[in-house]
Amino acid sequence: MSEVVLPRERIRPSGWWGMALFVATEATLFGTIFGTYFYLRLNTVYWPPPGIAAPRPLWPLVLVAALVSTSPVLWAARRAALRGRVGRARAGLLLALAVQTGYLAFHLLLFAQDLDRFRPEDSAYGSIYFTMLGAHDAHVAAGILLELWLLLRLLRGLTRYRLVAFQVTSLYWNFVNVLALLVVVVQLAGAR
């Protein structure tokens, strides 16, 4: 009996499967957070509670647009890496990192401003609001660290391993960007 060999393009590397499994567990985590948010929202008369203004949409929408714009940049950087254009791959990665770091810095500033207005321990709204935003910010920070690691590895050139790392990093950021959209929708729609 002869062994069947699949074309290489159809076989996903182990790192991709590991990231896909991680993304699935994190999607479950955020599904629970979103479910809790709406459960609390539907069982509370005032949401947000009196004295807490509903989130303003301008900055969350601008920030999420900026963050989501990094997915095509990473896609192009990955394509450049696949074609052996290390300089373009690094440039795309640096551009994405700059936007993502700016997003995180500004988002943390808004987070701190919200903490000045109300606290997580004050109400169910505060608790789930800060849990949702804090968990999302932690995922953005993890993605930034992942990209920094990849950028440092690319300084030594391209290898098959680093191409897989690029693929895995792009998969993670696509997840984080979809997550950012959902967080903003929940944050803004739930407070109406």
C-alpha positions as CSV (number, residue, x, y, z in Angstrom):
1,M,0.0,0.0,0.0
2,S,1.4,3.4,-0.9
3,E,1.2,6.5,1.2
4,V,-0.8,9.4,0.0
5,V,1.0,12.7,0.1
6,L,-1.0,15.9,0.2
7,P,0.2,19.0,-1.6
8,R,2.2,21.2,0.7
9,E,-0.2,24.2,0.3
10,R,-3.0,22.2,1.9
11,I,-1.1,21.1,5.0
12,R,-1.2,23.6,7.9
13,P,1.9,23.8,10.1
14,S,1.6,22.8,13.7
15,G,2.1,26.4,14.8
16,W,-1.0,27.4,12.8
17,W,-3.1,24.7,14.5
18,G,-1.7,25.8,17.9
19,M,-2.8,29.4,17.3
20,A,-6.1,28.3,15.9
21,L,-6.8,26.3,19.1
22,F,-5.7,29.3,21.2
23,V,-8.0,31.6,19.2
24,A,-10.9,29.2,19.8
25,T,-10.3,29.2,23.5
26,E,-10.1,33.0,23.6
27,A,-13.2,33.3,21.5
28,T,-15.0,31.2,24.1
29,L,-13.7,33.5,26.8
30,F,-15.0,36.6,25.0
31,G,-18.3,34.8,24.2
32,T,-18.7,34.4,27.9
33,I,-17.8,38.0,28.6
34,F,-20.3,39.2,26.0
35,G,-23.0,36.9,27.2
36,T,-22.4,38.1,30.8
37,Y,-22.6,41.7,29.6
38,F,-26.0,41.2,27.9
39,Y,-27.3,39.0,30.7
40,L,-26.6,41.8,33.2
41,R,-27.9,44.4,30.8
42,L,-31.2,42.7,30.3
43,N,-31.6,42.1,34.0
44,T,-30.8,45.7,35.1
45,V,-33.2,48.6,35.0
46,Y,-30.6,51.3,34.4
47,W,-27.6,50.5,32.1
48,P,-25.3,52.2,32.7
49,P,-26.3,53.0,36.2
50,P,-27.3,56.6,37.2
51,G,-24.3,58.9,37.4
52,I,-22.4,57.0,34.7
53,A,-22.6,58.5,31.2
54,A,-23.1,56.1,28.3
55,P,-19.8,55.6,26.3
56,R,-19.4,58.1,23.5
57,P,-19.0,56.5,20.1
58,L,-16.4,58.8,18.4
59,W,-13.1,57.5,19.9
60,P,-14.0,53.8,20.1
61,L,-15.0,53.9,16.4
62,V,-11.9,55.8,15.3
63,L,-9.7,53.5,17.3
64,V,-11.2,50.3,16.1
65,A,-11.0,51.5,12.5
66,A,-7.3,52.2,13.0
67,L,-6.7,48.8,14.6
68,V,-8.6,46.9,11.9
69,S,-6.6,48.7,9.2
70,T,-3.6,46.8,10.3
71,S,-4.9,43.5,9.0
72,P,-4.4,44.3,5.3
73,V,-1.0,45.8,6.2
74,L,0.0,42.5,7.9
75,W,-1.4,40.5,4.9
76,A,0.8,42.6,2.5
77,A,3.8,42.2,4.8
78,R,3.3,38.4,4.9
79,R,3.0,38.3,1.1
80,A,6.2,40.2,0.8
81,A,7.9,37.7,3.2
82,L,6.6,34.8,1.1
83,R,8.2,36.5,-2.0
84,G,11.5,36.9,-0.1
85,R,11.2,40.6,0.3
86,V,12.4,40.9,3.9
87,G,12.7,44.7,3.8
88,R,9.1,45.2,2.8
89,A,8.0,42.6,5.3
90,R,9.8,44.4,8.1
91,A,8.4,47.8,6.9
92,G,4.8,46.4,6.9
93,L,5.4,44.9,10.3
94,L,6.8,48.2,11.7
95,L,3.8,50.1,10.3
96,A,1.3,47.7,11.8
97,L,3.2,47.9,15.1
98,A,3.1,51.7,15.1
99,V,-0.6,51.8,14.6
100,Q,-1.3,49.0,17.1
101,T,0.9,50.6,19.8
102,G,-0.8,53.9,19.2
103,Y,-4.2,52.2,19.5
104,L,-3.2,50.6,22.8
105,A,-1.7,53.8,24.3
106,F,-4.8,55.8,23.4
107,H,-7.2,53.0,24.5
108,L,-5.4,52.8,27.9
109,L,-5.8,56.5,28.2
110,L,-9.5,56.2,27.7
111,F,-9.6,53.3,30.1
112,A,-7.9,55.4,32.8
113,Q,-10.3,58.3,32.2
114,D,-13.2,55.8,32.6
115,L,-11.6,54.6,35.9
116,D,-11.6,58.2,37.1
117,R,-15.4,58.4,36.4
118,F,-16.4,55.0,37.9
119,R,-14.8,51.9,39.3
120,P,-15.3,48.1,38.6
121,E,-16.3,47.5,42.2
122,D,-19.1,50.1,42.1
123,S,-21.6,48.2,39.9
124,A,-22.2,45.2,37.7
125,Y,-21.8,47.6,34.8
126,G,-18.4,48.8,35.9
127,S,-17.3,45.2,36.6
128,I,-18.2,43.8,33.2
129,Y,-17.2,46.9,31.3
130,F,-13.7,47.0,32.7
131,T,-13.3,43.2,32.4
132,M,-14.3,43.3,28.7
133,L,-12.0,46.3,27.8
134,G,-9.1,45.1,30.0
135,A,-9.2,41.6,28.5
136,H,-9.2,43.1,25.0
137,D,-6.3,45.4,25.8
138,A,-4.4,42.5,27.2
139,H,-4.9,40.7,23.8
140,V,-3.7,43.7,21.9
141,A,-0.6,43.9,24.1
142,A,0.1,40.2,23.6
143,G,-0.1,40.7,19.8
144,I,2.3,43.6,20.0
145,L,4.8,41.5,21.9
146,L,4.3,38.7,19.3
147,E,5.0,41.1,16.5
148,L,8.1,42.6,18.2
149,W,9.4,39.0,18.6
150,L,8.8,38.4,14.9
151,L,10.4,41.6,13.9
152,L,13.5,40.8,15.9
153,R,13.7,37.3,14.3
154,L,13.4,38.9,10.8
155,L,16.5,40.9,11.5
156,R,18.4,37.6,10.9
157,G,16.6,36.9,7.7
158,L,13.8,34.7,6.5
159,T,13.4,31.0,7.2
160,R,10.5,28.6,6.8
161,Y,10.0,28.8,10.6
162,R,9.7,32.6,10.4
163,L,7.3,32.4,7.5
164,V,5.1,30.2,9.7
165,A,5.5,32.7,12.5
166,F,4.3,35.4,10.2
167,Q,1.3,33.3,9.3
168,V,0.5,32.6,12.9
169,T,0.9,36.3,13.9
170,S,-1.4,37.3,11.1
171,L,-4.0,34.8,12.2
172,Y,-3.8,36.1,15.8
173,W,-4.2,39.8,14.6
174,N,-7.2,39.0,12.4
175,F,-8.8,37.5,15.5
176,V,-7.9,40.5,17.7
177,N,-9.3,42.8,15.1
178,V,-12.6,41.0,14.8
179,L,-12.6,41.0,18.6
180,A,-12.1,44.7,18.6
181,L,-15.1,45.2,16.4
182,L,-17.2,43.0,18.6
183,V,-16.0,44.8,21.8
184,V,-17.0,48.2,20.3
185,V,-20.4,46.9,19.2
186,V,-21.1,45.5,22.7
187,Q,-19.7,48.6,24.4
188,L,-21.8,51.0,22.4
189,A,-25.0,49.0,21.6
190,G,-25.3,47.6,25.1
191,A,-25.4,51.0,26.7
192,R,-28.3,52.3,24.7
